[in-house]
Amino acid sequence: MKVELKIWRYNSSTGERALKPYEVDISDEMTLLDTLDIVKDKVDGTLAYRKSCRMMICGSCGMRVDGAAVLACKVRMTDLVKDGRVPVVSAMGNLPVVKDLVVDMDPFWHKMRQIQPYLQPRLDRATEGENVVSQKQMEGIHKESLCINCGCCVSECNSMESDPDFLGPAALAKGFRFVGDARDGATIERLERYSEEHGLWDCTRCYFCNERCPKGVDPRDAIAKLGAEAMKLGIDRDMGAKHAKWFVTSAKTTGWLRETELVPKTQGVVKAIKEIKFAMALLPKGKVPPPFPPHVAADVGESRALFDLVKTQGRDGAAGIVQGEKALLHLQHEGEMVDGPSHPYDDPHSFPKPYLPDDEPVAAD
């Protein structure tokens, strides 16, 4: 069958960038990677992309299709061209493009080195024999151990787009793989490091990393578990941690977010005073909430029931189950099941795609 696709071509040495169309013959079982091989072998030998195992193991062939990161060896070409669609293939985001679909992975590996991705054994381990860990203990970090370092999560990370120094979902997921390991003896040091500026509390919770991970690692869940473990150990000096603590306290006690108290509780009184000028500018626009604490909401019991439900599910540090969003679907209050909103990313086509200027004029071959 004949298929059409467009590929963003780019050369960092010349700065030339162009969206080029291709049409090739493929068989039904072929993947996007197979299609790129045909393009390179029979149409344009200058096309550059990475590949290795072809079996979703090495993580080399990460790229974007229609603005979403995928492994080229995983997606079937027939699925991409359904209903006459013409897929647009481009390099991954948040990483410098070297040529065409090849990105510079040095920033990715730099973040990995920052989290010290190796076991630092406990001092109280046995002096002889193997450092044995049970299957049950390893189950808590099983998902994080599946990471193949493909960079798909990094490509879609909104936080890294606005702050390139953010550690990122891949590095933090790898960090939890060791924080949650019963044999590791550097838990506090790791959490202190991950909780610094540009660390775990800078995550925007967009869940794009979970959505695009081809191995089901769910990096956002790992970041949430890192935060829970940091809170459990009292590592909460970061403004993000303080914000989360006060948000929870406010919602649980009154059913409302007490916005007037949120800034001083998060940034401290001194910094809050410095924001008075900004607050005064908002006042005429009606953007400043009343200074008095709000009344307790009539249905505050639902908020408290949700907290109790999450607690009973075992959300207690790194070994816990971070299921706050899914708990909304099963919230039971006063004997009745309350239907919550469906998860916003259940539909793989529901999330907004990163901008791709596919309407730009196509450069001539």
Secondary structure, DSSP 8 states (H G I E B T S, - for coil): -EEEEEEEEEETTTTEEEEEEEEEE--TT-BHHHHHHHIIIII-TT-----S-SSSSS-TTEEEETTEEEETTTSBHHHHTGGG---EEE--SSS-EEETTEE--HHHHHHHHHT--S--B-TTS-SSS-----HHHHHTTHHHHT-----HHHHT-HHHHH-TTS--HHHHHHHHHHHT-TTBS-HHHHHHHHTSTTSGGG-----HHHHH-TT---HHHHHHHHHHHHHHTT---SHHHHHHHHHHHHHHHHSS--HHHHHHHHH-HHHHHHTHHHHHHHGGGT-S--SS-----TTHHHHHHHHHHHHHTT-SSTTS---HHHHGGGEEETTEEE-----TTSSTTSS------TTS-----
